[in-house]
Amino acid sequence: MKSLSTLFIATALLVLVGCNTVKGVGQDLQRAGESIEDAVKKK
């Protein structure tokens, strides 16, 4: 669980650094959420 939290925080930081607009933040967070959902479903 600790590694999943670390992964989520690292992903969130990369998303926030990588986009320039509020719309971009929303899209990036949505993609990150989908990736996390997929990872959880695979377990």
N, CA, C and O atoms as a CHARMM CRD file, in Angstrom:
* protein
*
  172
    1    1 MET  N      0.82400  -1.19100   0.00000 PROA 1      0.00000
    2    1 MET  CA     0.00000   0.00000   0.00000 PROA 1      0.00000
    3    1 MET  C      0.87300   1.26100   0.00000 PROA 1      0.00000
    4    1 MET  O      0.54200   2.26400  -0.63200 PROA 1      0.00000
    5    2 LYS  N      1.99200   1.18300   0.72300 PROA 2      0.00000
    6    2 LYS  CA     2.89300   2.34000   0.79200 PROA 2      0.00000
    7    2 LYS  C      3.48800   2.64100  -0.58200 PROA 2      0.00000
    8    2 LYS  O      3.61600   3.80500  -0.96200 PROA 2      0.00000
    9    3 SER  N      3.85200   1.59500  -1.32800 PROA 3      0.00000
   10    3 SER  CA     4.43000   1.81800  -2.64900 PROA 3      0.00000
   11    3 SER  C      3.39400   2.37400  -3.61900 PROA 3      0.00000
   12    3 SER  O      3.73500   3.15900  -4.50400 PROA 3      0.00000
   13    4 LEU  N      2.13200   1.97600  -3.46300 PROA 4      0.00000
   14    4 LEU  CA     1.06000   2.50800  -4.31200 PROA 4      0.00000
   15    4 LEU  C      0.86700   3.99800  -4.02800 PROA 4      0.00000
   16    4 LEU  O      0.66700   4.78700  -4.95200 PROA 4      0.00000
   17    5 SER  N      0.92700   4.37500  -2.77100 PROA 5      0.00000
   18    5 SER  CA     0.80900   5.79000  -2.40800 PROA 5      0.00000
   19    5 SER  C      1.97000   6.59600  -2.97400 PROA 5      0.00000
   20    5 SER  O      1.77800   7.70300  -3.47800 PROA 5      0.00000
   21    6 THR  N      3.15600   6.04800  -2.89100 PROA 6      0.00000
   22    6 THR  CA     4.34000   6.71500  -3.42900 PROA 6      0.00000
   23    6 THR  C      4.21800   6.88000  -4.93800 PROA 6      0.00000
   24    6 THR  O      4.54700   7.93400  -5.48300 PROA 6      0.00000
   25    7 LEU  N      3.74900   5.84400  -5.60400 PROA 7      0.00000
   26    7 LEU  CA     3.54800   5.90500  -7.05200 PROA 7      0.00000
   27    7 LEU  C      2.52500   6.97800  -7.41200 PROA 7      0.00000
   28    7 LEU  O      2.72600   7.73800  -8.35900 PROA 7      0.00000
   29    8 PHE  N      1.44100   7.04100  -6.66800 PROA 8      0.00000
   30    8 PHE  CA     0.40300   8.03400  -6.92100 PROA 8      0.00000
   31    8 PHE  C      0.94100   9.45000  -6.74400 PROA 8      0.00000
   32    8 PHE  O      0.67700  10.32000  -7.57400 PROA 8      0.00000
   33    9 ILE  N      1.68200   9.68500  -5.68300 PROA 9      0.00000
   34    9 ILE  CA     2.24600  11.01400  -5.42600 PROA 9      0.00000
   35    9 ILE  C      3.23900  11.40300  -6.51500 PROA 9      0.00000
   36    9 ILE  O      3.23300  12.54100  -6.98400 PROA 9      0.00000
   37   10 ALA  N      4.08900  10.46600  -6.91700 PROA 10     0.00000
   38   10 ALA  CA     5.06100  10.75400  -7.97600 PROA 10     0.00000
   39   10 ALA  C      4.35300  11.06900  -9.28800 PROA 10     0.00000
   40   10 ALA  O      4.74800  11.98600 -10.00700 PROA 10     0.00000
   41   11 THR  N      3.31500  10.31400  -9.59600 PROA 11     0.00000
   42   11 THR  CA     2.54500  10.54300 -10.82400 PROA 11     0.00000
   43   11 THR  C      1.87200  11.91200 -10.77200 PROA 11     0.00000
   44   11 THR  O      1.88400  12.65200 -11.75600 PROA 11     0.00000
   45   12 ALA  N      1.29000  12.24300  -9.63100 PROA 12     0.00000
   46   12 ALA  CA     0.62200  13.53300  -9.48400 PROA 12     0.00000
   47   12 ALA  C      1.61000  14.69000  -9.67800 PROA 12     0.00000
   48   12 ALA  O      1.28400  15.68200 -10.32900 PROA 12     0.00000
   49   13 LEU  N      2.79400  14.56200  -9.12200 PROA 13     0.00000
   50   13 LEU  CA     3.79900  15.61600  -9.29000 PROA 13     0.00000
   51   13 LEU  C      4.21000  15.77300 -10.74900 PROA 13     0.00000
   52   13 LEU  O      4.34400  16.89100 -11.24400 PROA 13     0.00000
   53   14 LEU  N      4.40700  14.65600 -11.43100 PROA 14     0.00000
   54   14 LEU  CA     4.78000  14.72000 -12.84600 PROA 14     0.00000
   55   14 LEU  C      3.65900  15.34000 -13.68100 PROA 14     0.00000
   56   14 LEU  O      3.91900  16.10600 -14.60900 PROA 14     0.00000
   57   15 VAL  N      2.43500  15.00900 -13.35200 PROA 15     0.00000
   58   15 VAL  CA     1.28800  15.56500 -14.07800 PROA 15     0.00000
   59   15 VAL  C      1.23700  17.07200 -13.88800 PROA 15     0.00000
   60   15 VAL  O      1.05900  17.82000 -14.84900 PROA 15     0.00000
   61   16 LEU  N      1.39300  17.51300 -12.65400 PROA 16     0.00000
   62   16 LEU  CA     1.30700  18.94600 -12.38100 PROA 16     0.00000
   63   16 LEU  C      2.45000  19.72400 -13.01400 PROA 16     0.00000
   64   16 LEU  O      2.26200  20.86200 -13.44200 PROA 16     0.00000
   65   17 VAL  N      3.61100  19.13400 -13.07600 PROA 17     0.00000
   66   17 VAL  CA     4.76100  19.79800 -13.69100 PROA 17     0.00000
   67   17 VAL  C      4.62200  19.83000 -15.20900 PROA 17     0.00000
   68   17 VAL  O      5.08400  20.76900 -15.85700 PROA 17     0.00000
   69   18 GLY  N      3.98400  18.80100 -15.77900 PROA 18     0.00000
   70   18 GLY  CA     3.95000  18.64600 -17.22600 PROA 18     0.00000
   71   18 GLY  C      2.86000  19.39400 -17.95600 PROA 18     0.00000
   72   18 GLY  O      2.82900  19.35300 -19.18600 PROA 18     0.00000
   73   19 CYS  N      1.95300  20.08400 -17.25900 PROA 19     0.00000
   74   19 CYS  CA     0.87700  20.75400 -17.99600 PROA 19     0.00000
   75   19 CYS  C      0.80900  22.23500 -17.63700 PROA 19     0.00000
   76   19 CYS  O      1.25800  22.64900 -16.56800 PROA 19     0.00000
   77   20 ASN  N      0.24200  23.02300 -18.54700 PROA 20     0.00000
   78   20 ASN  CA     0.26500  24.47300 -18.38900 PROA 20     0.00000
   79   20 ASN  C     -1.10000  25.09700 -18.13900 PROA 20     0.00000
   80   20 ASN  O     -1.17200  26.25900 -17.73900 PROA 20     0.00000
   81   21 THR  N     -2.17100  24.37000 -18.35800 PROA 21     0.00000
   82   21 THR  CA    -3.49300  24.95800 -18.21100 PROA 21     0.00000
   83   21 THR  C     -4.34000  24.13400 -17.25500 PROA 21     0.00000
   84   21 THR  O     -4.02400  22.98000 -16.97000 PROA 21     0.00000
   85   22 VAL  N     -5.41000  24.72700 -16.76600 PROA 22     0.00000
   86   22 VAL  CA    -6.32500  24.02200 -15.87400 PROA 22     0.00000
   87   22 VAL  C     -6.96800  22.85100 -16.60600 PROA 22     0.00000
   88   22 VAL  O     -7.13100  21.77300 -16.03500 PROA 22     0.00000
   89   23 LYS  N     -7.32500  23.05600 -17.84300 PROA 23     0.00000
   90   23 LYS  CA    -7.90200  21.97900 -18.64400 PROA 23     0.00000
   91   23 LYS  C     -6.89700  20.83900 -18.78200 PROA 23     0.00000
   92   23 LYS  O     -7.26300  19.66700 -18.68400 PROA 23     0.00000
   93   24 GLY  N     -5.65700  21.17700 -19.00500 PROA 24     0.00000
   94   24 GLY  CA    -4.60600  20.16900 -19.12000 PROA 24     0.00000
   95   24 GLY  C     -4.43100  19.38100 -17.83200 PROA 24     0.00000
   96   24 GLY  O     -4.21500  18.17000 -17.86100 PROA 24     0.00000
   97   25 VAL  N     -4.52500  20.07400 -16.69900 PROA 25     0.00000
   98   25 VAL  CA    -4.41700  19.39900 -15.40400 PROA 25     0.00000
   99   25 VAL  C     -5.54400  18.38300 -15.26400 PROA 25     0.00000
  100   25 VAL  O     -5.31100  17.24900 -14.84600 PROA 25     0.00000
  101   26 GLY  N     -6.75000  18.78000 -15.60800 PROA 26     0.00000
  102   26 GLY  CA    -7.89800  17.87900 -15.51500 PROA 26     0.00000
  103   26 GLY  C     -7.72600  16.65100 -16.38200 PROA 26     0.00000
  104   26 GLY  O     -7.99900  15.53500 -15.93900 PROA 26     0.00000
  105   27 GLN  N     -7.27900  16.83900 -17.60400 PROA 27     0.00000
  106   27 GLN  CA    -7.08000  15.71800 -18.51600 PROA 27     0.00000
  107   27 GLN  C     -5.97200  14.79200 -18.01100 PROA 27     0.00000
  108   27 GLN  O     -6.10900  13.57000 -18.05900 PROA 27     0.00000
  109   28 ASP  N     -4.89200  15.37200 -17.53500 PROA 28     0.00000
  110   28 ASP  CA    -3.77700  14.56600 -17.04100 PROA 28     0.00000
  111   28 ASP  C     -4.18300  13.78200 -15.79400 PROA 28     0.00000
  112   28 ASP  O     -3.81200  12.61800 -15.64700 PROA 28     0.00000
  113   29 LEU  N     -4.93800  14.41100 -14.89800 PROA 29     0.00000
  114   29 LEU  CA    -5.38700  13.71500 -13.69000 PROA 29     0.00000
  115   29 LEU  C     -6.34900  12.58400 -14.04200 PROA 29     0.00000
  116   29 LEU  O     -6.33900  11.53000 -13.40600 PROA 29     0.00000
  117   30 GLN  N     -7.17100  12.80900 -15.05000 PROA 30     0.00000
  118   30 GLN  CA    -8.08600  11.76000 -15.48300 PROA 30     0.00000
  119   30 GLN  C     -7.29600  10.56100 -16.01200 PROA 30     0.00000
  120   30 GLN  O     -7.60600   9.41700 -15.68200 PROA 30     0.00000
  121   31 ARG  N     -6.29500  10.81900 -16.81700 PROA 31     0.00000
  122   31 ARG  CA    -5.46400   9.72700 -17.34000 PROA 31     0.00000
  123   31 ARG  C     -4.72800   8.99200 -16.21800 PROA 31     0.00000
  124   31 ARG  O     -4.61700   7.76600 -16.23700 PROA 31     0.00000
  125   32 ALA  N     -4.23400   9.74400 -15.25300 PROA 32     0.00000
  126   32 ALA  CA    -3.54500   9.12500 -14.12100 PROA 32     0.00000
  127   32 ALA  C     -4.50600   8.25200 -13.32200 PROA 32     0.00000
  128   32 ALA  O     -4.15100   7.15200 -12.89600 PROA 32     0.00000
  129   33 GLY  N     -5.71400   8.74500 -13.12400 PROA 33     0.00000
  130   33 GLY  CA    -6.73100   7.96500 -12.41500 PROA 33     0.00000
  131   33 GLY  C     -7.07600   6.68800 -13.14700 PROA 33     0.00000
  132   33 GLY  O     -7.23600   5.63500 -12.53000 PROA 33     0.00000
  133   34 GLU  N     -7.19200   6.77600 -14.45400 PROA 34     0.00000
  134   34 GLU  CA    -7.49300   5.58600 -15.25400 PROA 34     0.00000
  135   34 GLU  C     -6.35900   4.56900 -15.15600 PROA 34     0.00000
  136   34 GLU  O     -6.60600   3.36600 -15.08000 PROA 34     0.00000
  137   35 SER  N     -5.13200   5.04600 -15.15800 PROA 35     0.00000
  138   35 SER  CA    -3.98200   4.15100 -15.03600 PROA 35     0.00000
  139   35 SER  C     -3.97900   3.44100 -13.69100 PROA 35     0.00000
  140   35 SER  O     -3.68600   2.24800 -13.60800 PROA 35     0.00000
  141   36 ILE  N     -4.30500   4.17900 -12.64300 PROA 36     0.00000
  142   36 ILE  CA    -4.35100   3.57900 -11.30800 PROA 36     0.00000
  143   36 ILE  C     -5.48300   2.56200 -11.22600 PROA 36     0.00000
  144   36 ILE  O     -5.31600   1.49300 -10.64000 PROA 36     0.00000
  145   37 GLU  N     -6.64100   2.89000 -11.81500 PROA 37     0.00000
  146   37 GLU  CA    -7.76600   1.95300 -11.83200 PROA 37     0.00000
  147   37 GLU  C     -7.37000   0.66900 -12.53700 PROA 37     0.00000
  148   37 GLU  O     -7.65900  -0.42300 -12.04800 PROA 37     0.00000
  149   38 ASP  N     -6.71400   0.78700 -13.67500 PROA 38     0.00000
  150   38 ASP  CA    -6.27000  -0.39200 -14.42800 PROA 38     0.00000
  151   38 ASP  C     -5.30300  -1.23900 -13.61300 PROA 38     0.00000
  152   38 ASP  O     -5.37800  -2.46800 -13.62700 PROA 38     0.00000
  153   39 ALA  N     -4.39300  -0.57400 -12.90100 PROA 39     0.00000
  154   39 ALA  CA    -3.41500  -1.30700 -12.09300 PROA 39     0.00000
  155   39 ALA  C     -4.11800  -2.05800 -10.96000 PROA 39     0.00000
  156   39 ALA  O     -3.74500  -3.18600 -10.63700 PROA 39     0.00000
  157   40 VAL  N     -5.12000  -1.44300 -10.36600 PROA 40     0.00000
  158   40 VAL  CA    -5.84100  -2.08800  -9.26600 PROA 40     0.00000
  159   40 VAL  C     -6.66200  -3.27200  -9.78600 PROA 40     0.00000
  160   40 VAL  O     -6.73500  -4.31500  -9.13600 PROA 40     0.00000
  161   41 LYS  N     -7.27700  -3.10600 -10.95300 PROA 41     0.00000
  162   41 LYS  CA    -8.09300  -4.18400 -11.53200 PROA 41     0.00000
  163   41 LYS  C     -7.25700  -5.40700 -11.89100 PROA 41     0.00000
  164   41 LYS  O     -7.75100  -6.53400 -11.84800 PROA 41     0.00000
  165   42 LYS  N     -5.98900  -5.18700 -12.24600 PROA 42     0.00000
  166   42 LYS  CA    -5.11600  -6.29400 -12.64300 PROA 42     0.00000
  167   42 LYS  C     -4.70000  -7.13600 -11.45600 PROA 42     0.00000
  168   42 LYS  O     -4.33600  -8.29900 -11.63200 PROA 42     0.00000
  169   43 LYS  N     -4.74300  -6.58000 -10.24100 PROA 43     0.00000
  170   43 LYS  CA    -4.32300  -7.32600  -9.04000 PROA 43     0.00000
  171   43 LYS  C     -5.35300  -8.26800  -8.60300 PROA 43     0.00000
  172   43 LYS  O     -5.16400  -8.97300  -7.61100 PROA 43     0.00000
